[in-house]
């Protein structure tokens, strides 16, 4: 099975042990990227509390 929209996912075939049913699993990597533009949290009380432990 090819996905022309996204080349990252891959497929694998498996069989359920209890029933013997075949099924396909689509696995796809997801990039998590976080770079906030708001810098107000850098001096928050919650961050100071964690740093002080």
Residue frames as qw, qx, qy, qz and C-alpha x, y, z in Angstrom:
[[0.000, 0.890, 0.456, 0.000, 0.00, 0.00, 0.00],
 [0.439, 0.114, 0.015, 0.891, 1.49, 3.33, -1.03],
 [0.047, -0.853, -0.405, 0.325, 0.44, 6.73, 0.18],
 [0.515, 0.494, 0.228, 0.663, 1.14, 9.31, -2.50],
 [0.157, -0.916, -0.119, -0.350, 0.24, 12.23, -0.22],
 [0.408, -0.798, 0.407, -0.180, 2.72, 11.39, 2.54],
 [0.708, 0.392, -0.584, 0.060, 5.85, 9.22, 2.12],
 [0.103, -0.526, 0.678, -0.503, 6.50, 8.81, 5.88],
 [0.779, -0.205, 0.376, -0.458, 3.97, 6.18, 6.97],
 [0.269, 0.280, -0.901, -0.193, 4.61, 2.48, 6.67],
 [0.825, -0.141, -0.071, -0.542, 2.29, -0.49, 6.93],
 [0.013, 0.307, -0.941, 0.138, 2.67, -3.82, 8.66],
 [0.723, -0.161, -0.485, -0.464, 0.49, -6.94, 8.66],
 [0.168, -0.282, 0.792, -0.515, -0.47, -8.67, 11.90],
 [0.574, -0.244, -0.708, -0.330, -2.73, -11.47, 13.05],
 [0.538, -0.513, 0.288, -0.603, -4.78, -11.47, 16.24],
 [0.078, 0.265, -0.946, 0.169, -3.74, -14.43, 18.36],
 [0.423, 0.124, 0.711, -0.547, -7.17, -15.10, 19.82],
 [0.680, 0.502, 0.327, -0.423, -9.27, -15.03, 16.62],
 [0.629, 0.026, 0.596, 0.498, -6.68, -15.37, 13.86],
 [0.358, 0.880, 0.310, -0.036, -8.03, -12.25, 12.13],
 [0.594, 0.126, 0.159, 0.779, -5.56, -10.49, 9.85],
 [0.015, 0.960, 0.254, -0.114, -5.24, -6.72, 10.06],
 [0.573, 0.453, -0.016, 0.683, -2.98, -3.96, 8.79],
 [0.391, -0.773, -0.216, 0.450, -1.40, -1.27, 10.95],
 [0.419, 0.754, 0.050, 0.504, -0.44, 2.10, 9.53],
 [0.599, -0.576, -0.149, 0.536, 2.43, 3.67, 11.48],
 [0.356, 0.776, 0.118, 0.506, 3.41, 7.27, 10.94],
 [0.509, -0.182, -0.304, 0.785, 6.01, 9.45, 12.61],
 [0.066, -0.920, -0.327, -0.203, 4.84, 12.77, 13.98],
 [0.459, 0.243, -0.245, 0.819, 7.24, 15.66, 14.53],
 [0.350, -0.838, -0.405, 0.111, 6.48, 17.62, 17.68],
 [0.438, 0.273, -0.052, 0.855, 7.89, 21.12, 17.55],
 [0.289, -0.866, -0.403, 0.072, 7.28, 23.83, 20.11],
 [0.439, 0.039, -0.066, 0.895, 8.81, 27.28, 19.93],
 [0.060, -0.834, -0.528, 0.149, 6.53, 29.78, 21.61],
 [0.315, 0.583, 0.087, 0.744, 6.76, 33.40, 20.58],
 [0.428, -0.805, -0.048, -0.409, 5.38, 34.60, 23.91],
 [0.532, 0.279, -0.613, 0.514, 8.24, 34.79, 26.43],
 [0.414, -0.602, 0.158, -0.664, 6.09, 35.79, 29.41],
 [0.927, -0.313, -0.153, -0.138, 6.21, 32.28, 30.94],
 [0.663, 0.354, -0.455, 0.478, 9.99, 32.42, 31.41],
 [0.074, 0.308, -0.506, 0.802, 9.60, 34.46, 34.61],
 [0.642, -0.433, -0.358, -0.521, 6.43, 32.80, 35.91],
 [0.496, -0.539, 0.501, -0.462, 5.94, 31.90, 39.56],
 [0.979, -0.010, 0.129, -0.160, 5.39, 28.24, 38.64],
 [0.771, 0.482, -0.290, 0.298, 8.78, 28.03, 36.92],
 [0.012, 0.672, -0.504, 0.543, 10.51, 29.72, 39.86],
 [0.766, -0.376, 0.331, -0.402, 8.88, 27.23, 42.26],
 [0.986, 0.160, -0.015, 0.054, 10.18, 24.24, 40.26],
 [0.549, 0.617, -0.355, 0.438, 13.67, 25.75, 39.94],
 [0.235, -0.672, 0.443, -0.545, 13.84, 26.39, 43.67],
 [0.937, -0.264, 0.044, -0.224, 13.33, 22.73, 44.64]]
